[in-house]
Amino acid sequence: MDALQQVLDETSRIIWGPWLLLPLLVGTGIFLTVRLGLIQIRLFTKAMSLQFGRRARQEGAKGDISSFQAMSTALGATVGTGNIVGVALSLSIGGPGALFWMWVTAIIGMASKYSECFLGVRFRHRDKMGELTGGPQAYLQRGIPNRFGKFLATMFAICCVFACFGIGNMTQSNAISANLEHSLGVPSWATALVLALLTALALLGGIKTVSKIAAFCVPLMILLYLGFGGYIVARNAAMIPEAFAMILRGAFTGQGALGGAVGAGMIFALQVGAQRSLFSNESGMGTASIPASVATTSHPVRQGLASMTQTFVDTLVVISMAGFILLTTGTWTNSEPATATAQAFSSGIPGPWGGYVVTLCLVLLGYSTVLGWSYYGERALESLGGGKRAITGYRMVFALMCGLGAVAPLSVVFTFSDIMNGLMAIPNLIGLILLSGLVARETKKYLTHDPNFVATVDTIDGFMYGLPGGLDAQIDHEVDLSQSEPALEHPDTTRLKVITQKMIEEDLMTKEDSKVYDVSVEQVHTGSIPLVTGSLPIIQQAKPTFGSPTDPRAAEPPQS
């Protein structure tokens, strides 16, 4: 077992090291930032309004969950225990300067987050069970319609299924169990039983139940953490200028970082900060596009901008608060990073309440991460050919593994899932680069028509009619991603052919003197048919093909 752990540790260091995933994540973010014209800065205020403000709601927009629930589900899966424990570890290794590079990497990563969530909505569809779905497993295969796209999508899906049982399941339940036992004396077996039961009940309700729980847990956790954390920082307000000074000095000189030379210290601080930021907010990993693809929205640009704010909240808000708590209280130099944040809260809040706050936040964080990743794995399994029985079995196994993780040692599981987590980012990043032209082109097209995001759903449907990216061509179509050449199949295609043929025949019967045409309805174009619940589609848009006149009367000159 020790030999296996050593091999896995070395593999993880290579994947997440400075020569593979880290430069690919940062490089892709910079490339997309340039190609999209600094979209995360130009449209930041509008993005915040689309997520939290007056632009958030649109009557008539289509989807299964709200945009806020989609963000909460994605945040729940990313804002995990690493946001509390991981920040202390990053500061102890990379020094205060690591926090600066977390900010820089997060700002760059917002372009990646926008692109993947744009693509998630752009290529969403109904699966073979009739559920709305999307994500890298969909847009990699449909956006890159060849064997390479199929390979990228399959690689992502397989790695996602494996990763969800580790980093998104057992490691989280283990952290919850350890904290409850340490702070409140709750036995691990009791935590395991409750977690398994609650997880099973939540998963049986599907994404709608998961998103509702996430929409409750995530905001509550963030408010608690920011509220009590803000109180601690305010009590140590005199240390805030020094904290900023340490961050800036450490970013460019490597102060406090491990290593000898100043240059080496700076590079190390950059590496540690970038790795923590990307590992936390998952920009470029593709996972956030899975819940974003089922969000209620009228266009991919709107949801892409709304989802982009997740990176801002995760890193520039939650992680920043954790960093300033550690720096202003001085606990970042603690030899035990795992307990540094808890000590900071205990020293800043009177009595035992500080430890209780950290424990409650860790429980909410861990449980929301479990639910978010359960949905990621479910969608990945479906794309690999899993049917209804397979999905139900997966949910039950996932719940049982959650309980098992609360009582089992997990070093090997954690490292293996860490590897899978990194491997599934590689095909997504390659896909983002290959599809960047589509993202930039269709983003520019939408912003030309609606630069202030005030258009109604009907207006958007109007100027997007017949153009790529119109959601009416996606949301009610079914795609079986397990097929070698998946294609859109509208459930009304056959009915449209029958109705169109009947209308043509009736029209010919009532016009005896009309010219007779050869009519073919073999190919009925349904890509841009307005799909309105409770009403028939406009048949003229089915576009039957009319051939040359075959009736001799058609060649006669018109009568004067």
C-alpha positions as CSV (number, residue, x, y, z in Angstrom):
1,M,0.0,0.0,0.0
2,D,2.9,2.4,0.8
3,A,4.4,1.7,-2.7
4,L,1.0,2.4,-4.4
5,Q,0.7,5.6,-2.4
6,Q,4.2,6.7,-3.4
7,V,3.4,6.1,-7.1
8,L,0.1,8.0,-6.9
9,D,1.8,10.9,-5.1
10,E,4.4,11.2,-7.8
11,T,1.8,11.0,-10.6
12,S,-0.3,13.7,-8.9
13,R,2.8,16.0,-8.6
14,I,3.5,15.6,-12.3
15,I,-0.1,16.3,-13.3
16,W,-0.6,19.3,-11.0
17,G,3.0,20.4,-11.2
18,P,4.5,23.5,-13.1
19,W,4.9,21.7,-16.4
20,L,1.5,20.3,-17.3
21,L,-1.9,21.2,-15.9
22,L,-0.9,24.5,-14.2
23,P,0.5,26.2,-17.4
24,L,-2.4,24.7,-19.4
25,L,-5.0,26.2,-17.1
26,V,-3.3,29.6,-16.8
27,G,-2.4,29.7,-20.5
28,T,-5.9,28.8,-21.6
29,G,-7.3,31.5,-19.3
30,I,-5.0,34.1,-20.8
31,F,-5.8,33.0,-24.4
32,L,-9.5,33.3,-23.8
33,T,-9.2,36.6,-21.9
34,V,-7.5,38.1,-25.0
35,R,-9.8,36.4,-27.5
36,L,-12.9,37.6,-25.7
37,G,-11.6,41.1,-25.2
38,L,-11.3,41.1,-21.4
39,I,-14.9,40.1,-21.1
40,Q,-14.5,39.4,-17.3
41,I,-13.6,43.1,-16.8
42,R,-15.7,44.8,-19.5
43,L,-18.9,43.1,-18.5
44,F,-18.3,42.4,-14.8
45,T,-21.0,44.8,-13.5
46,K,-23.5,43.4,-16.0
47,A,-22.5,39.8,-15.0
48,M,-23.2,40.6,-11.3
49,S,-26.6,42.1,-12.3
50,L,-27.5,39.0,-14.3
51,Q,-26.7,36.8,-11.3
52,F,-27.8,38.8,-8.4
53,G,-29.6,42.0,-9.7
54,R,-32.5,43.2,-11.7
55,R,-31.4,41.3,-14.9
56,A,-31.5,38.0,-13.1
57,R,-35.1,37.1,-13.9
58,Q,-36.6,36.8,-17.4
59,E,-40.2,35.7,-18.0
60,G,-40.4,32.9,-20.5
61,A,-36.7,31.8,-20.2
62,K,-36.3,28.0,-20.4
63,G,-34.5,25.6,-18.0
64,D,-35.0,23.3,-15.1
65,I,-33.4,25.3,-12.3
66,S,-32.8,29.0,-11.7
67,S,-29.5,30.7,-12.5
68,F,-28.9,31.2,-8.8
69,Q,-29.5,27.6,-8.0
70,A,-27.0,26.6,-10.8
71,M,-24.4,28.9,-9.3
72,S,-25.1,27.6,-5.8
73,T,-24.7,24.0,-7.0
74,A,-21.4,24.8,-8.7
75,L,-20.2,26.8,-5.7
76,G,-21.2,24.0,-3.4
77,A,-19.0,21.7,-5.3
78,T,-16.0,24.1,-5.4
79,V,-16.2,26.0,-2.1
80,G,-15.2,23.0,-0.1
81,T,-13.1,22.3,2.9
82,G,-10.0,23.4,0.9
83,N,-11.2,27.0,1.0
84,I,-10.7,26.9,4.8
85,V,-7.9,24.5,5.3
86,G,-6.3,24.9,1.9
87,V,-5.7,28.6,2.2
88,A,-3.7,28.1,5.4
89,L,-1.6,25.4,3.8
90,S,-0.9,27.7,0.8
91,L,0.2,30.6,2.9
92,S,2.4,28.4,5.1
93,I,4.1,27.0,2.0
94,G,4.1,29.9,-0.5
95,G,4.0,32.8,1.9
96,P,1.5,35.7,1.9
97,G,2.4,36.4,-1.7
98,A,0.5,33.3,-2.7
99,L,-2.7,35.2,-2.0
100,F,-1.9,37.8,-4.6
101,W,-1.4,35.1,-7.3
102,M,-4.7,33.5,-6.3
103,W,-6.4,36.8,-7.2
104,V,-4.6,37.2,-10.5
105,T,-5.3,33.6,-11.5
106,A,-9.0,33.9,-10.5
107,I,-9.4,37.0,-12.7
108,I,-7.8,35.2,-15.6
109,G,-9.9,32.1,-14.9
110,M,-13.2,34.0,-15.2
111,A,-12.8,34.0,-19.0
112,S,-12.4,30.2,-18.9
113,K,-15.5,29.9,-16.6
114,Y,-17.5,32.1,-19.0
115,S,-16.5,30.0,-22.0
116,E,-17.3,26.6,-20.6
117,C,-20.7,27.7,-19.1
118,F,-21.5,29.4,-22.5
119,L,-20.8,26.1,-24.2
120,G,-22.7,24.1,-21.6
121,V,-25.9,26.1,-22.5
122,R,-25.1,26.3,-26.2
123,F,-25.0,22.5,-26.6
124,R,-27.5,21.4,-23.9
125,H,-30.2,18.9,-24.9
126,R,-32.5,16.3,-23.5
127,D,-30.9,12.9,-22.7
128,K,-32.6,9.6,-23.6
129,M,-34.5,9.7,-20.3
130,G,-35.9,13.2,-21.2
131,E,-33.8,15.1,-18.7
132,L,-32.1,18.4,-19.7
133,T,-28.4,18.0,-19.6
134,G,-25.1,19.4,-20.8
135,G,-21.5,20.0,-19.9
136,P,-18.1,19.0,-21.3
137,Q,-19.3,15.5,-22.0
138,A,-21.8,17.1,-24.4
139,Y,-20.1,20.1,-25.9
140,L,-16.8,18.4,-26.6
141,Q,-18.6,15.7,-28.6
142,R,-21.2,17.8,-30.4
143,G,-19.0,20.9,-30.8
144,I,-16.1,18.9,-32.2
145,P,-18.0,16.4,-34.3
146,N,-15.3,13.9,-35.0
147,R,-13.4,11.1,-33.4
148,F,-11.2,13.4,-31.5
149,G,-14.2,15.2,-30.0
150,K,-15.6,11.9,-29.0
151,F,-12.3,10.9,-27.4
152,L,-12.1,14.1,-25.4
153,A,-15.7,13.8,-24.2
154,T,-15.2,10.2,-23.2
155,M,-12.0,10.9,-21.3
156,F,-13.7,13.7,-19.4
157,A,-16.7,11.5,-18.5
158,I,-14.6,8.6,-17.3
159,C,-12.3,10.7,-15.1
160,C,-15.3,12.6,-13.7
161,V,-17.0,9.4,-12.6
162,F,-13.9,8.2,-10.8
163,A,-13.2,11.7,-9.3
164,C,-16.6,12.2,-7.9
165,F,-16.3,9.2,-5.5
166,G,-13.1,10.6,-4.1
167,I,-12.6,14.4,-4.0
168,G,-16.4,15.0,-4.2
169,N,-17.5,12.3,-1.8
170,M,-15.4,10.3,0.6
171,T,-12.8,12.9,1.4
172,Q,-15.6,15.4,2.2
173,S,-17.5,13.1,4.5
174,N,-14.2,12.2,6.2
175,A,-13.5,15.9,6.9
176,I,-17.0,16.4,8.2
177,S,-16.7,13.4,10.5
178,A,-13.3,14.4,11.8
179,N,-14.4,17.9,12.7
180,L,-17.7,16.9,14.3
181,E,-15.8,14.3,16.5
182,H,-13.1,16.8,17.4
183,S,-15.4,19.8,18.2
184,L,-18.6,18.2,19.4
185,G,-17.6,14.6,20.3
186,V,-20.0,13.1,17.7
187,P,-18.9,9.5,17.0
188,S,-17.9,8.9,13.4
189,W,-20.3,6.0,12.9
190,A,-23.2,8.3,13.7
191,T,-22.0,10.9,11.2
192,A,-21.6,8.2,8.6
193,L,-25.1,7.0,9.1
194,V,-26.7,10.4,8.9
195,L,-24.6,11.5,5.9
196,A,-25.5,8.3,3.9
197,L,-29.2,8.7,4.6
198,L,-29.4,12.5,3.9
199,T,-27.4,12.0,0.7
200,A,-29.6,9.2,-0.6
201,L,-32.8,11.2,0.1
202,A,-31.3,14.3,-1.7
203,L,-30.1,12.3,-4.7
204,L,-33.4,10.6,-5.3
205,G,-34.9,14.0,-6.0
206,G,-32.5,14.7,-8.8
207,I,-31.0,18.1,-9.8
208,K,-34.0,20.1,-8.6
209,T,-33.7,18.8,-5.1
210,V,-29.9,19.0,-5.1
211,S,-30.0,22.6,-6.4
212,K,-32.5,23.7,-3.7
213,I,-30.4,22.2,-0.9
214,A,-27.3,23.9,-2.4
215,A,-29.2,27.2,-2.7
216,F,-29.8,27.0,1.1
217,C,-26.5,25.6,2.4
218,V,-24.1,27.7,0.2
219,P,-25.4,31.2,0.9
220,L,-25.9,30.4,4.6
221,M,-22.3,29.1,4.9
222,I,-20.9,32.1,3.0
223,L,-22.9,34.6,5.2
224,L,-21.7,32.9,8.4
225,Y,-18.1,32.7,7.3
226,L,-18.0,36.3,6.0
227,G,-19.9,37.7,9.0
228,F,-17.8,36.1,11.7
229,G,-14.7,36.5,9.6
230,G,-15.4,40.2,9.0
231,Y,-15.8,40.6,12.8
232,I,-12.3,39.0,13.4
233,V,-10.7,41.2,10.7
234,A,-12.4,44.3,12.1
235,R,-11.0,43.5,15.6
236,N,-7.6,43.4,14.1
237,A,-8.1,46.3,11.8
238,A,-4.7,47.8,12.7
239,M,-3.0,44.8,11.0
240,I,-4.8,45.2,7.7
241,P,-2.2,47.6,6.1
242,E,0.6,45.2,7.2
243,A,-1.3,42.3,5.7
244,F,-1.6,44.1,2.3
245,A,2.1,44.9,2.5
246,M,3.0,41.3,3.2
247,I,0.9,40.1,0.3
248,L,2.6,42.5,-2.2
249,R,6.1,42.0,-0.9
250,G,5.6,38.2,-0.9
251,A,4.2,38.3,-4.4
252,F,7.3,39.8,-6.0
253,T,10.0,38.9,-3.6
254,G,9.0,35.6,-2.3
255,Q,9.0,36.8,1.3
256,G,7.9,34.0,3.6
257,A,8.0,31.4,0.9
258,L,10.1,28.3,1.1
259,G,13.2,28.4,-1.0
260,G,16.5,30.2,-1.1
261,A,16.8,32.9,-3.8
262,V,14.3,35.7,-4.1
263,G,13.5,34.8,-7.7
264,A,12.9,31.2,-6.7
265,G,10.6,32.4,-3.8
266,M,8.5,34.5,-6.2
267,I,8.1,31.7,-8.6
268,F,7.2,29.3,-5.8
269,A,4.6,31.7,-4.4
270,L,3.1,32.1,-7.9
271,Q,2.9,28.3,-8.4
272,V,1.3,27.7,-5.0
273,G,-1.2,30.6,-5.3
274,A,-2.2,29.7,-8.9
275,Q,-2.6,26.0,-8.0
276,R,-4.8,26.8,-4.9
277,S,-6.9,29.2,-6.9
278,L,-7.6,26.9,-9.8
279,F,-8.1,23.9,-7.6
280,S,-10.6,25.9,-5.6
281,N,-12.7,27.7,-8.2
282,E,-12.3,25.0,-10.9
283,S,-12.1,27.6,-13.7
284,G,-11.3,25.6,-16.8
285,M,-12.1,22.2,-15.2
286,G,-15.5,22.2,-17.0
287,T,-17.5,21.0,-14.0
288,A,-19.4,24.3,-13.4
289,S,-20.9,24.0,-16.9
290,I,-22.9,20.9,-15.9
291,P,-25.4,22.7,-13.6
292,A,-25.2,25.8,-15.7
293,S,-26.5,23.9,-18.7
294,V,-29.8,23.2,-17.0
295,A,-30.3,26.8,-15.7
296,T,-33.2,28.9,-16.8
297,T,-31.9,31.3,-19.4
298,S,-32.6,32.7,-22.8
299,H,-29.1,32.7,-24.3
300,P,-25.7,31.1,-23.6
301,V,-24.1,34.6,-23.2
302,R,-26.4,35.5,-20.3
303,Q,-25.7,32.3,-18.4
304,G,-22.0,32.4,-19.2
305,L,-21.7,35.8,-17.6
306,A,-23.9,34.8,-14.6
307,S,-21.8,31.7,-14.0
308,M,-18.6,33.6,-14.3
309,T,-19.4,35.4,-11.0
310,Q,-18.9,32.0,-9.2
311,T,-15.1,32.4,-9.6
312,F,-15.3,35.9,-8.1
313,V,-17.3,34.7,-5.1
314,D,-15.1,31.6,-4.5
315,T,-11.7,33.2,-4.7
316,L,-11.9,37.0,-4.5
317,V,-14.4,36.9,-1.6
318,V,-14.3,33.6,0.4
319,I,-10.6,32.8,-0.1
320,S,-9.6,36.5,0.5
321,M,-11.5,36.5,3.8
322,A,-9.7,33.3,4.9
323,G,-6.4,34.9,3.9
324,F,-7.0,38.1,5.8
325,I,-8.2,36.2,8.9
326,L,-5.0,34.2,9.0
327,L,-2.7,37.2,8.3
328,T,-4.3,39.7,10.7
329,T,-4.4,37.1,13.5
330,G,-0.9,35.8,12.8
331,T,-2.0,32.2,12.8
332,W,-0.7,31.6,9.2
333,T,2.7,30.8,10.7
334,N,1.2,27.9,12.7
335,S,3.1,24.7,12.2
336,E,-0.2,22.9,11.8
337,P,-2.0,24.5,8.8
338,A,-5.0,22.2,9.2
339,T,-5.9,23.8,12.5
340,A,-4.7,27.4,11.7
341,T,-8.1,28.7,10.6
342,A,-9.9,27.2,13.6
343,Q,-7.3,28.7,15.9
344,A,-7.8,32.1,14.2
345,F,-11.6,31.9,14.8
346,S,-11.1,30.7,18.4
347,S,-8.8,33.6,19.2
348,G,-11.0,36.2,17.5
349,I,-14.4,35.1,18.8
350,P,-15.0,34.9,22.6
351,G,-15.6,31.5,24.1
352,P,-16.0,28.3,22.2
353,W,-18.1,29.9,19.5
354,G,-15.2,30.3,17.1
355,G,-14.6,26.6,16.8
356,Y,-18.4,26.0,16.4
357,V,-18.6,28.4,13.5
358,V,-15.7,26.7,11.7
359,T,-17.2,23.3,12.3
360,L,-20.6,24.4,11.0
361,C,-19.1,26.0,7.9
362,L,-17.1,22.8,7.2
363,V,-20.2,20.7,7.5
364,L,-22.2,22.9,5.1
365,L,-19.2,23.1,2.8
366,G,-18.6,19.4,2.8
367,Y,-22.2,18.4,2.3
368,S,-22.8,20.8,-0.5
369,T,-19.7,19.6,-2.2
370,V,-21.0,16.0,-1.9
371,L,-24.3,16.9,-3.6
372,G,-22.7,19.0,-6.3
373,W,-20.2,16.3,-7.3
374,S,-22.9,13.6,-7.2
375,Y,-24.7,15.4,-10.0
376,Y,-21.4,15.8,-12.0
377,G,-20.8,12.1,-11.8
378,E,-24.4,11.3,-12.7
379,R,-24.4,13.3,-15.9
380,A,-21.0,11.9,-16.9
381,L,-22.3,8.3,-16.4
382,E,-25.4,9.1,-18.5
383,S,-23.2,10.3,-21.4
384,L,-21.3,7.0,-21.3
385,G,-24.6,5.1,-21.9
386,G,-26.0,4.7,-18.4
387,G,-29.8,4.3,-18.4
388,K,-32.3,4.9,-15.6
389,R,-31.4,1.8,-13.7
390,A,-27.7,2.6,-13.9
391,I,-28.3,6.2,-12.6
392,T,-30.5,4.9,-9.7
393,G,-27.8,2.3,-8.8
394,Y,-25.1,5.0,-9.0
395,R,-27.1,7.3,-6.6
396,M,-27.3,4.5,-4.0
397,V,-23.7,3.5,-4.3
398,F,-22.7,7.2,-4.0
399,A,-24.7,7.6,-0.8
400,L,-23.1,4.4,0.7
401,M,-19.6,5.5,-0.2
402,C,-20.3,8.8,1.4
403,G,-21.1,7.0,4.7
404,L,-18.0,4.8,4.3
405,G,-15.8,7.8,3.8
406,A,-16.7,9.1,7.2
407,V,-15.1,6.1,9.0
408,A,-12.3,4.9,6.6
409,P,-8.7,6.1,6.0
410,L,-8.6,7.8,2.6
411,S,-5.0,8.7,1.7
412,V,-5.0,6.5,-1.4
413,V,-8.5,7.4,-2.4
414,F,-7.8,11.1,-2.1
415,T,-4.6,11.0,-4.2
416,F,-6.3,8.8,-6.9
417,S,-9.3,11.2,-7.2
418,D,-6.9,14.1,-7.3
419,I,-5.3,12.6,-10.3
420,M,-8.7,12.0,-12.0
421,N,-9.7,15.5,-11.2
422,G,-6.6,16.8,-13.0
423,L,-6.9,14.5,-16.0
424,M,-10.5,15.4,-16.7
425,A,-9.4,19.1,-17.0
426,I,-7.0,18.4,-19.8
427,P,-9.7,17.4,-22.5
428,N,-11.9,20.3,-21.4
429,L,-9.1,22.8,-21.8
430,I,-8.2,21.5,-25.2
431,G,-11.9,21.8,-26.2
432,L,-12.1,25.3,-24.9
433,I,-9.2,26.3,-27.2
434,L,-10.7,24.6,-30.2
435,L,-14.1,26.0,-29.6
436,S,-12.9,29.5,-28.7
437,G,-13.8,30.8,-32.1
438,L,-17.4,29.8,-31.8
439,V,-17.6,31.3,-28.3
440,A,-16.1,34.7,-29.5
441,R,-18.2,34.8,-32.7
442,E,-21.6,34.1,-31.0
443,T,-20.8,36.3,-28.0
444,K,-20.1,39.2,-30.4
445,K,-23.3,38.5,-32.3
446,Y,-25.4,38.6,-29.2
447,L,-23.8,41.7,-27.8
448,T,-24.4,43.5,-31.1
449,H,-28.2,43.1,-30.6
450,D,-28.4,43.3,-26.8
451,P,-25.4,45.2,-25.4
452,N,-27.2,46.3,-22.2
453,F,-29.0,42.9,-21.5
454,V,-32.5,44.4,-21.5
455,A,-34.0,42.3,-24.3
456,T,-37.0,40.1,-23.6
457,V,-37.1,36.4,-24.4
458,D,-39.3,37.1,-27.4
459,T,-36.9,39.8,-28.7
460,I,-33.9,37.4,-28.2
461,D,-35.8,34.6,-30.0
462,G,-36.5,37.1,-32.8
463,F,-33.0,38.3,-33.6
464,M,-31.5,34.8,-32.9
465,Y,-34.1,33.1,-35.2
466,G,-32.3,30.8,-37.7
467,L,-28.9,31.6,-36.3
468,P,-26.5,29.2,-34.5
469,G,-27.0,29.4,-30.7
470,G,-30.8,29.8,-30.7
471,L,-31.9,27.7,-27.7
472,D,-35.2,26.7,-29.4
473,A,-33.0,24.3,-31.5
474,Q,-31.6,22.6,-28.4
475,I,-33.8,22.5,-25.3
476,D,-36.5,20.1,-26.6
477,H,-34.3,17.8,-28.7
478,E,-32.9,14.5,-27.6
479,V,-29.3,13.3,-28.0
480,D,-27.9,9.9,-27.1
481,L,-24.2,10.7,-26.4
482,S,-23.4,7.0,-26.1
483,Q,-23.8,6.7,-29.9
484,S,-20.8,7.0,-32.2
485,E,-22.5,9.8,-34.1
486,P,-25.0,11.5,-31.8
487,A,-27.5,13.8,-33.5
488,L,-30.4,16.0,-32.5
489,E,-33.7,14.2,-32.7
490,H,-36.8,16.2,-32.0
491,P,-39.7,14.0,-30.7
492,D,-42.1,15.9,-32.9
493,T,-40.2,15.3,-36.2
494,T,-42.5,12.4,-37.4
495,R,-45.6,14.3,-36.4
496,L,-44.4,17.4,-38.3
497,K,-43.9,15.3,-41.5
498,V,-47.5,14.0,-41.3
499,I,-49.0,17.4,-40.5
500,T,-47.0,19.1,-43.3
501,Q,-48.1,16.4,-45.9
502,K,-51.7,16.7,-44.8
503,M,-51.7,20.5,-45.2
504,I,-50.1,20.3,-48.7
505,E,-52.7,17.7,-49.8
506,E,-55.6,19.8,-48.5
507,D,-54.2,22.9,-50.2
508,L,-54.0,21.1,-53.5
509,M,-57.5,19.8,-53.3
510,T,-59.0,23.3,-52.8
511,K,-57.0,24.8,-55.7
512,E,-57.8,22.7,-58.8
513,D,-56.3,25.2,-61.2
514,S,-53.0,25.4,-59.2
515,K,-49.8,24.3,-60.8
516,V,-48.8,20.8,-59.6
517,Y,-45.4,20.5,-58.0
518,D,-43.3,17.5,-56.9
519,V,-43.2,17.7,-53.1
520,S,-40.7,16.0,-50.8
521,V,-41.1,16.0,-47.1
522,E,-38.3,13.5,-46.5
523,Q,-36.2,16.1,-44.7
524,V,-38.1,18.3,-42.3
525,H,-35.9,21.0,-40.9
526,T,-36.8,21.4,-37.2
527,G,-33.7,23.2,-36.1
528,S,-35.3,26.6,-35.8
529,I,-38.9,25.7,-35.0
530,P,-40.3,27.8,-32.1
531,L,-41.2,25.2,-29.5
532,V,-44.1,26.7,-27.5
533,T,-45.8,24.4,-25.0
534,G,-49.4,23.7,-25.7
535,S,-49.4,25.0,-29.3
536,L,-48.6,23.6,-32.7
537,P,-45.4,24.7,-34.4
538,I,-45.6,27.1,-37.4
539,I,-45.7,24.6,-40.3
540,Q,-44.3,27.0,-42.9
541,Q,-41.0,26.7,-41.0
542,A,-40.9,23.0,-41.5
543,K,-39.7,23.9,-45.1
544,P,-40.9,21.1,-47.3
545,T,-38.9,20.9,-50.6
546,F,-40.8,21.8,-53.7
547,G,-39.4,20.5,-57.0
548,S,-40.0,21.5,-60.6
549,P,-43.6,21.7,-61.9
550,T,-44.7,18.4,-63.5
551,D,-48.2,19.4,-64.6
552,P,-48.3,20.5,-68.3
553,R,-50.4,23.4,-67.3
554,A,-47.4,24.8,-65.5
555,A,-45.6,25.5,-68.8
556,E,-48.6,27.4,-70.2
557,P,-48.1,31.2,-70.5
558,P,-50.2,33.2,-68.1
559,Q,-53.6,34.3,-69.4
560,S,-53.9,38.0,-69.9
